[in-house]
Amino acid sequence: MPKNNQKTMPENQTETTNLLVGYVRKSNAGGAVKISINTDAFSDCATYVTSDGQAYVPLVISLAALEKVLAGERAVTTLSQLQD
């Protein structure tokens, strides 16, 4: 008889996933941050609309990871959208 290894979350907690949208890196000259967005992933992102009718896609970059990119400790980090 196979074991059931399915894990369940308590009812008061929700699981948040990240949708990888692109990558962030420092430019070769070092004076800019370059953002590369995958168009297929971007079209899958959730949006929100402000009171003036403008639509936006909320994306996140880890501040700690971005600081490592800027310091030259890492070459690249991810650009993601948090999804419920």
N, C-alpha and C positions, 0 to 999 in steps of 0.2 A: 504494500500500500504506500503510495507516494506521500511525502510530507507536504503540508501546505505552508510555504514560506512567505506568504503574502503578508506584508506589513501594513498596518492601518494607522492612520493619524488620529489623535484624539479629536473629538468633535469641535473643540474650541480653537484648533489650530488649522491653518490653511497652508497648503504647499505652494510655494512660488517657484516658477521655473524661469529660466532665462532663454530668450530667443536670440541667438547670435545674429547680429545684423551686419557687422563689419569689423574693421580693425583700425587702430589708431597708432601712428608712429611719428617720430620726429623727422622733419625734413633733413635732407643731406647737408644743407647749409646750417641747420640747427636753429633757424630763426622762426620756424613755424611748426604747427602740428598738422599732420596730414591725416585725413579721415577717408577711408575707403568703405563704401556701403554697397552691399550686395543687393541688387535691385529686386530679385525674387524674394529675399527675406524681408526687405523694406515693405513690399506690397502686402506681406502677411502681418505687419505690425498693427496693433490697435492704435486708434487715434482719439483725441478729445477735441471739443470745439469750445472756443472761448465765447464770452458774451457778445463780442463784436462779429461773430460768425466765422472766425479764422480757425482752420483745422491744423492741429499739431500732432507730431509723433513723439511721445516721450521716450527718450533713450538715456542710458546710463553708462558711465565709464567709472571704473573703480579709481578713486583718487590716489590710493596707495600705489596701484599699478601704473597709473599715469605719471606719478612722481618718479618711479623707477625708470620709465621710458625717457623722461626729460633729463634724468641724471645719467643716462647712458648705461644703466644696469640691465635693462631689458631692451630688446629691439622693437617690440610691438606688444600691444594689449588689445583687449576686445571692446567692442561697442555692442551693447545689448539692450533688449527691452525686457523688463520684468513683467511676467505674465502670471495671472492667478490660475 
